Amino acid sequence: MARIIAVANQKGGVGKTTTAVNLAAALAAAKRRVLLIDLDPQGNATMASGVDKRVAKPNGCEVLLDEAPLHKAIVTTEAHYDLLPGNGDLTAAELKLMDAIARESRLKEQLAKVDDKYDTILIDCPPTLHLLTLNALTAAHGLLIPVQCEYFALEGLSSLLDTVKAVRQRLNPNLEIEGLLRTMYDVRNNLGNEVSAQLTQHFGDKVLRSIIPRNVRLAEAPSHGQPIHLYDRSSRGAIAYIGLAGEIIRRERGMAAGQAHDALPVPLHDDSDSEAAYDAADIHQE
């Protein structure tokens, strides 16, 4: 059964799409079967994966409207993860679904058809809390929230968490916070350090150990239609996403072990540095 993770933050420019694409590539490098869903009408995750959003047909729009089967719309990328492309057609799909029955569950229904084919399904959400994002949260098991380590970092988080609470109550009681991911981090910047400390103070162990630094190569990669894992594997950005993939994998292993022994859920913080290094090295060598 695939673990479905929505990557969302209603605040734009926080590294949401960068995280979805590069985490998908890093997990695929670890021999995970990965599907990335571009649910953002901007189609940036599609383009960053090396797929032309202008000619991608069928795409997420047709799948949500049940006009095309999901397996017909999925394409395999150079980085060895599968992609459900998205483009501006998703805006039309959102409008057409406004009056549809069970409109928030359309994506969940489609993903149930391929659940056994993947280990991880990542959903790149638009920077809004409208119907497309609600579809992602209804389908997801976990929510990964990229947070930029700059001023106003906490802006919008309260609204997102309120939405998560409402989704749990009405649509998806199993939805949990996968973690808050600090992005665009510069250790030389005092403000970045202050924001990081604020996040830890407010959210505790929901803040992931992995940190994504500001990195020029990471910013360049999408213009070449490649994840950082292919564009510059030795860059700080690539190494950071390898570490994030390792942390996600360890969390999944911990959850599976906890379920097997009827234990409490494993916290997002793991004090086993040796295991973290081992997982990251495994991914890097693939």
C-alpha positions, 0 to 999 in steps of 0.5 A: 500500500502506497503512503500518500504525502501531500506537499502544501503551503498556501504561501507561495515561494517556499520551495514546495515544488522544488521539494516535491520534485527532488524528494521524488527523485531522491526516493526513486534513487533509493529504489522506491516506486514513486508517483509524483502528481502535479496538482498545481495549474502552473505545471512547474513540477511537470516542467521540472521533471522534464515533461512539456506541460503544453503537450501533456495529454491526457493529464491531471485534468482529464483524470479528475474529471474521469475523462481518462484513466489514470494509468493512461496519463502517467509518464515515466521521467528520466529520474525514474519516478512516474509523473501525473502531469499538470497544467492550466487545464486543472483550473478548468477541472476545479471549476467543473468539479464545484457542483460535482458529488463527492468533489473532494474525493475525486483524487482519492478515488483515482489513486485507489486504482494504482495504490499497489503499484507504488511505495510513495505517492507525492502530491504537489499542491497549488499555493491555495486552500481551494478544491485541488488542495482539498482533494490532495488532503483528502487522499493523503496520509501525511502532509509535508509543509515546506517553510521558508526560513525568512520573515513571515515564515509562520504566516499562513501556517495557522490557516493551513493547520485549521484546514487540516483540522477541518479535513480530519473532522469531515473528510479524512480522519487519518491525515497527519502532519508528516513534518515541517521542512525548513527551506532556503536556509542560510546558516550565516543569516541570523534571521534564518537561525531565529526563524528556525528556532521559532519553528522548533519552539512552536511545533517541537518534534513536528519540525524535521531534522532535514534542512534545505539550504539556499543553493544556486544549483538547486535553483538552476535545475528546473530550467534544465528540466531535471531534478537536482539529483541528475543536474548536480548530484554533488551539490549541497541541495542534492545532498540535502534532499538525499538526507530528507529522503532518508528521514522519510524512509526511516519514518516509514520504517518506524511507523511500520514497526510501531504498527506491528508491535502496537506501539505509539507512533515514532516521533519525527525526530530520530536520535540515531545519527548512524542510521541517518548517515547509513540511509543517506549513504545508501541513497547516494550510492544508487 
